[in-house]
């Protein structure tokens, strides 16, 4: 641009000088003729037109270049915008998928919470059932202990009856041998007279039946050993007093 400007300024100065020489000819200093000046001016004008055409072509080229650049830039921008739009669409789709996933997870968590609440209710119900079962088991154990204690008491009563039977059997054998040895019951067992008769009647208490015994006392004594409880041997309900003074037993 600086070269063109200097060239144009040189042409302009040359033209001004030529016009001055035409208007004020000085043959001594400027021996040029008018046809030569006109020819030179035509050449200068042609060069100037050529320069202008060249500048116009350069301007058109630059304008086309800028327009092409702008077009290319616009096309690139549009392409980038399309790419960004595709990226945004993908991101929107991902966001929708994530929202759907979050909704499903929320529904799943709600269902799990409901299931957890139901499990808590079931656990509390099972705890109550276990408590009731433990109470029932405790009651059954108490009943079993009572029945076991009653069975032991009955076994103890059976032992007592068995001992009484043995004692009675021995008594009968002794009485039988006494009758055989002495001949009659009056000799072996003379009838009491006077005060002795009253005393014997008072002391000869009839044997009680099993139904007449003190069951509560037997239950209280069921878990104790007879040998370790001297009061058991002298208790009134179980005294089996026989008529023979020599063969009186206490069981």
C-alpha positions in Angstrom: 0.0 0.0 0.0 2.9 2.4 0.7 4.5 1.6 -2.7 1.2 2.3 -4.5 0.7 5.5 -2.6 4.2 6.8 -3.5 3.7 5.7 -7.1 0.4 7.5 -7.4 1.9 10.6 -5.8 4.8 10.5 -8.3 2.3 10.2 -11.2 0.3 13.1 -9.9 3.4 15.3 -9.6 4.5 14.3 -13.0 1.1 15.2 -14.5 1.1 18.5 -12.7 4.5 19.3 -14.1 3.5 18.3 -17.6 0.4 20.5 -17.4 2.5 23.4 -16.2 4.9 23.0 -19.1 2.0 22.9 -21.5 0.5 26.1 -20.1 3.8 27.8 -19.7 6.2 26.4 -22.3 9.8 26.9 -21.6 11.6 25.3 -24.6 15.0 26.0 -23.1 14.4 24.1 -19.9 11.9 21.5 -21.2 12.6 20.6 -24.8 9.7 18.1 -24.9 7.1 18.5 -27.6 3.4 18.5 -27.1 2.7 15.2 -28.8 5.3 13.5 -26.7 3.7 15.0 -23.6 0.3 13.7 -24.7 1.7 10.3 -25.4 3.3 10.3 -22.0 0.1 11.3 -20.4 -1.8 8.6 -22.2 0.8 6.1 -21.0 0.4 7.5 -17.5 -3.3 7.2 -17.8 -3.2 3.7 -19.0 -0.8 2.8 -16.3 -3.1 4.5 -13.8 -6.2 2.6 -15.2 -4.2 -0.6 -15.2 -3.2 0.1 -11.6 -6.8 0.9 -10.7 -8.0 -2.3 -12.4 -5.4 -4.2 -10.5 -6.5 -2.6 -7.3 -10.1 -3.4 -8.1 -9.2 -7.0 -8.8 -7.3 -7.1 -5.6 -10.2 -5.5 -3.7 -12.6 -8.0 -5.3 -10.3 -10.9 -4.4 -10.1 -9.6 -0.9 -13.8 -9.1 -0.7 -14.4 -12.5 -2.1 -11.8 -13.9 0.3 -13.4 -12.2 3.3 -16.9 -13.3 2.1 -15.6 -16.9 1.7 -14.0 -16.7 5.1 -17.2 -15.3 6.6 -19.1 -18.1 4.8 -16.7 -20.7 5.9 -16.7 -19.3 9.4 -20.5 -19.3 9.4 -20.6 -22.8 8.1 -18.1 -23.9 10.7 -20.1 -22.1 13.4 -23.3 -23.8 12.2 -21.5 -27.1 12.1 -20.2 -26.5 15.6 -23.7 -25.4 16.7 -25.1 -28.6 15.2 -22.5 -30.6 17.1 -23.4 -28.7 20.3 -27.1 -29.3 19.6 -26.4 -33.1 19.3 -24.4 -33.0 22.5 -27.1 -31.1 24.3 -29.7 -33.6 22.9 -27.6 -36.5 24.2 -27.2 -34.8 27.6 -31.0 -34.1 27.7 -31.6 -37.8 27.0 -29.1 -38.8 29.7 -30.8 -36.4 32.1 -34.2 -38.0 31.3 -32.8 -41.4 31.8 -31.3 -40.4 35.1 -34.6 -38.9 36.2 -36.4 -42.1 35.3 -33.7 -44.1 37.1 -34.1 -41.8 40.2 -37.9 -42.2 40.0 -37.5 -46.0 39.9 -35.0 -46.0 42.7 -37.4 -43.8 44.8 -40.3 -46.2 44.1 -38.0 -49.1 45.0 -36.9 -47.4 48.2 -40.5 -46.7 49.1 -41.4 -50.4 48.5 -38.4 -51.4 50.6 -39.5 -49.0 53.4 -43.0 -50.6 53.3 -41.4 -54.1 53.4 -39.2 -53.0 56.3 -42.2 -51.6 58.2 -44.0 -54.9 57.6 -40.9 -56.8 58.8 -40.8 -54.7 61.9 -44.5 -55.4 62.5 -43.8 -59.1 61.9 -40.9 -59.0 64.3 -42.9 -57.3 67.0 -45.7 -59.9 66.5 -43.2 -62.7 66.7 -41.8 -61.2 69.8 -45.2 -61.1 71.4 -45.8 -64.7 70.3 -42.5 -65.8 71.8 -43.4 -64.0 75.0 -46.8 -65.8 75.1 -45.1 -69.1 74.3 -42.5 -68.6 77.0 -45.3 -67.8 79.5 -47.2 -70.9 78.4 -44.0 -72.9 78.7 -43.5 -71.6 82.2 -47.1 -72.5 83.1 -46.6 -76.0 81.6 -43.4 -76.4 83.6 -45.2 -75.4 86.8 -47.9 -77.9 86.0 -45.3 -80.5 85.2 -43.5 -79.8 88.4 -46.8 -80.1 90.3 -47.6 -83.4 88.6 -44.1 -84.7 89.2 -44.4 -83.8 92.9 -47.8 -85.4 93.1 -46.4 -88.5 91.4 -43.5 -88.6 94.0 -46.1 -88.2 96.8 -48.2 -91.0 95.4 -45.1 -93.2 95.1 -44.3 -92.4 98.7 -47.8 -93.3 99.8 -47.5 -96.5 97.8 -44.3 -97.3 99.7 -46.1 -96.6 103.0 -48.9 -98.9 102.1 -46.5 -101.5 101.0 -44.7 -101.3 104.3 -48.0 -101.5 106.1 -48.9 -104.6 104.1 -45.6 -106.2 105.1 -46.1 -105.3 108.7 -49.7 -106.7 108.6 -48.4 -109.9 107.0 -45.8 -110.2 109.7 -48.4 -109.5 112.3 -50.7 -112.2 110.9 -47.9 -114.7 110.9 -46.9 -113.9 114.5 -50.6 -114.2 115.6 -50.9 -117.5 113.8 -47.8 -118.9 115.5 -49.1 -117.6 118.9 -52.4 -119.3 118.4 -50.8 -122.5 117.5 -48.4 -122.4 120.5 -50.9 -121.3 123.2 -54.1 -122.9 122.1 -56.7 -120.2 122.4 -57.0 -116.5 121.9 -58.2 -115.9 125.5 -55.0 -117.3 126.9 -52.9 -115.2 124.5 -55.0 -112.2 124.7 -56.8 -112.1 128.1 -59.7 -109.8 128.4 -58.9 -106.6 130.3 -60.7 -105.9 133.5 -61.4 -102.7 135.5 -59.3 -99.7 134.8 -57.1 -101.7 132.6 -60.0 -102.2 130.3 -60.7 -98.5 130.1 -57.1 -97.8 129.4 -56.8 -100.4 126.7 -60.0 -99.1 125.0 -58.6 -95.6 125.1 -55.3 -96.7 123.7 -56.6 -99.1 121.1 -57.3 -96.5 118.4 -58.6 -98.1 115.1 -56.4 -98.1 112.1 -57.4 -95.3 109.7 -58.0 -95.8 106.0 -55.9 -94.2 103.3 -58.7 -91.9 102.4 -58.8 -90.6 106.1 -55.1 -89.8 106.2 -53.9 -86.2 106.3 -53.1 -85.7 102.6 -51.7 -82.2 103.1 -49.2 -83.5 105.7 -48.2 -86.4 103.3 -47.7 -83.9 100.5 -45.6 -81.7 102.7 -43.5 -84.8 103.8 -43.3 -86.2 100.2 -39.9 -84.8 99.4 -38.3 -85.8 102.7 -36.7 -89.1 103.7 -38.5 -90.9 106.6 -35.3 -91.7 108.4 -34.2 -88.1 108.4 -37.6 -86.9 109.8 -38.2 -88.4 113.2 -41.6 -86.7 113.5 -42.8 -88.8 110.7 -42.6 -92.0 112.7 -44.7 -90.6 115.6 -47.4 -88.8 113.6 -50.9 -89.7 114.6 -52.5 -90.2 111.2 -50.2 -93.1 110.3 -50.0 -94.9 113.6 -51.0 -98.5 113.2 -51.7 -99.6 116.8 -52.2 -103.3 117.2 -54.1 -105.0 120.0 -51.0 -107.0 121.1 -48.9 -104.8 123.4 -45.8 -106.7 122.4 -46.3 -106.2 118.7 -47.3 -102.6 118.6 -45.7 -100.9 115.6 -45.6 -97.2 114.5 -45.2 -96.5 110.8 
